[in-house]
Amino acid sequence: MNFEQERQRRLDEIEGILDKFLPKEEGYQSIVMKAMNYSVLAG
């Protein structure tokens, strides 16, 4: 396994975990939640 494949695999796993804990983009605060989620997942 090369470095790039392993890095991508780990990145996908971490983003999946983060996605479970980030707030849903709904309700009155949807704009703020979208911005926050984007910032966290932007890398």
GROMACS elastic network, one bead per residue, 0.5 to 0.9 nm:
[ bonds ]
;  ai    aj funct       b0    kb
    1     4     6  0.84613   500
    1     5     6  0.66501   500
    1     6     6  0.68598   500
    2     5     6  0.56116   500
    2     6     6  0.64527   500
    2     7     6  0.87415   500
    3     6     6  0.52355   500
    3     7     6  0.60454   500
    3     8     6  0.86187   500
    4     7     6  0.50533   500
    4     8     6  0.61307   500
    4     9     6  0.85538   500
    5     8     6  0.52157   500
    5     9     6  0.61487   500
    5    10     6  0.86874   500
    6     9     6  0.50739   500
    6    10     6  0.62102   500
    6    11     6  0.85146   500
    7    10     6  0.52691   500
    7    11     6  0.60633   500
    7    12     6  0.86338   500
    8    12     6  0.60972   500
    8    13     6  0.85658   500
    9    12     6  0.52727   500
    9    13     6  0.63239   500
    9    14     6  0.87815   500
   10    13     6  0.50328   500
   10    14     6  0.61510   500
   10    15     6  0.85714   500
   11    14     6  0.51610   500
   11    15     6  0.61111   500
   11    16     6  0.85313   500
   12    15     6  0.51924   500
   12    16     6  0.61432   500
   12    17     6  0.87486   500
   13    16     6  0.51384   500
   13    17     6  0.64127   500
   13    18     6  0.87861   500
   14    17     6  0.51516   500
   14    18     6  0.62225   500
   14    19     6  0.85816   500
   15    18     6  0.50125   500
   15    19     6  0.60078   500
   15    20     6  0.87356   500
   15    41     6  0.70193   500
   16    19     6  0.51261   500
   16    20     6  0.65788   500
   17    20     6  0.53582   500
   17    21     6  0.69311   500
   18    21     6  0.53516   500
   18    22     6  0.61668   500
   18    40     6  0.83953   500
   18    41     6  0.81231   500
   19    22     6  0.53052   500
   19    23     6  0.83267   500
   19    37     6  0.84067   500
   19    41     6  0.85375   500
   20    23     6  0.82670   500
   21    24     6  0.89770   500
   22    25     6  0.89874   500
   22    33     6  0.85160   500
   22    36     6  0.86754   500
   22    37     6  0.66201   500
   22    40     6  0.88355   500
   23    26     6  0.85922   500
   23    33     6  0.66920   500
   23    34     6  0.89584   500
   23    36     6  0.89739   500
   23    37     6  0.77752   500
   24    27     6  0.87687   500
   24    30     6  0.78638   500
   24    33     6  0.71143   500
   24    34     6  0.83817   500
   24    37     6  0.88766   500
   25    29     6  0.75396   500
   25    31     6  0.74227   500
   25    32     6  0.82937   500
   25    33     6  0.53821   500
   25    34     6  0.57653   500
   25    37     6  0.84337   500
   26    29     6  0.67370   500
   26    31     6  0.83400   500
   26    33     6  0.78274   500
   26    34     6  0.88229   500
   27    30     6  0.54980   500
   27    31     6  0.89717   500
   28    31     6  0.78918   500
   28    32     6  0.89024   500
   29    32     6  0.53932   500
   29    33     6  0.61091   500
   29    34     6  0.86180   500
   30    34     6  0.59844   500
   30    35     6  0.85604   500
   31    34     6  0.51701   500
   31    35     6  0.63107   500
   31    36     6  0.86459   500
   32    35     6  0.51715   500
   32    36     6  0.61144   500
   32    37     6  0.85866   500
   33    36     6  0.50092   500
   33    37     6  0.59826   500
   33    38     6  0.83757   500
   34    37     6  0.52227   500
   34    38     6  0.60205   500
   34    39     6  0.85613   500
   35    38     6  0.51234   500
   35    39     6  0.61675   500
   35    40     6  0.87195   500
   36    39     6  0.51660   500
   36    40     6  0.62823   500
   36    41     6  0.87211   500
   37    40     6  0.51952   500
   37    41     6  0.61894   500
   37    42     6  0.84099   500
   38    41     6  0.53005   500
   38    42     6  0.57926   500
   39    42     6  0.52232   500
   39    43     6  0.78263   500
   40    43     6  0.69835   500
